[in-house]
Amino acid sequence: MTGTCILIGAPLACGQRDPGCVMGPAAYRVAGLAAALADLGHRVEDRGDVTPPPVSATTCTNPAVRELGATLAWTEALAQTAQTAMPQGVPIFLGGDHALSLGSVAGVAAHAAAVGRPLFLLWLDAHTDFHTLTTTTSGNLHGTPVAYAAGLPGFAPFPPFPAPIPAENICLFGIRSVDPAEQAALHAHAIQPVDMRALDEQGVSAPLRAFLARVAAAGGLLHVSLDVDFLDPAIAPAVGTTVPGGATFREAHLVMELLHESGLVTSLDLVELNPFLDEKGRSARLMVDLVASLMGRKVFDRPTRSLD
C-alpha cells in the first residue's frame, strides 16, 4: 500500500498548560518522518505549519475554560485544512496538543459526510478526553475532542460538529485515566472504553480486530488519533500527562501493524509530544517508527537504534 502522505504541522499548545508542545511538529521533522515514509514508497507532501486566524475575544459559561479564543481559531483552521486534504491523500497532523483533534476530526467528518461514508474514530490515549466545556474543571480543552466529535451538548460557542460520530463508531483504546464526569458521560452515551485491563486480559489483537472488522463492514473512513501518553512513559517520556502502565513497545507496534494490514486508515493525528521533556529525541523517534509501521514497515525493515 503506497500513496500520498500529507504532513500538516499544528504547533498549538492552547489546549493545556505546558507550552512545549509547540515544538512537536519540528521534532517529528527532525526525527525523519518524511524520509521514513518516502523510504516505504510513499509520496510525501509537507505542507508546513497551519496558521490560525486572528484570535477573537469570546467567552463561555464555565470560567475555568482556558484559551477559548485561541482554541476556536485553531479548530476553524484545522477543520478547513483537513477537509481540503482528505481527497488528496492521507493527512498526518503533527501536534501540538490534543486540542488539535477538535479541528482535524471535524474536517475529516465533514469530508466523510460529503462523500457519503461513515467515519470511525480510534483514540489511542491514556485518557478518554470526554469532557465538554461545561464539565471540565481543569479548563484544559485537550480533554474535550471525543465529546465534541460524539456530538455532546455543552460546546457553545464552538460550531456544531459536522455529522457527529455514533458511539459504536468510536473506540477509546488503552485508557487508564478517566474523570468521574467523563465516566458518567461515557455511560450515558453507551461508549465502553477498551482500557488497559481489557488489553491485559485479552491482548491487543482481539479488541482491535473486532473494531476494524466493523469499520470494514461499514465501508468506513478511519481516523486514528495517537497520543504520546498511549505509550508507557518508560519508553516515551516526552509528554506532560504521563500515566504509568501504558502500551509497551511491542504492543504499540502491533497496533500499528494491524492498522496497516487492515488498509483502513485514512487520516492520522500525532499529539502531545513535548520535545522539552524528551531524552535525546527518543520519544519523537519512537513515534516516527510507529508511523512507519502503520504505513508498511515490516519487522525486518526496522533500523537498529543506538543506546546512546
ABEGO torsion letter per residue (X at the ends): XBBBBBBBBBBBAAABABAAAAAAAAAAAAAGAAAAAAAAGBBBBBAEBBBBBBBBBBBBABAABBGAAAAAAAAAAAAAAAAAAAAAEBBBBBOEBAAAAAAAAAAAAAAAAAAGBBBBBBBBBABAGABBAAABAAGBAAAAAAAAAAGBBGAOABBBBBGBBBAAABBBBGBABBBAAAAAAAAAAGBBBBBAAAAAAAEAAAAAAAAAAAAAAAGBBBBBBBBAAABBAAABABBAABBBGBBBAAAAAAAAAAAAAAGABABBBBBGBBAAABBGGAAAAAAAAAAAAAAGBBAAABBBBBAX
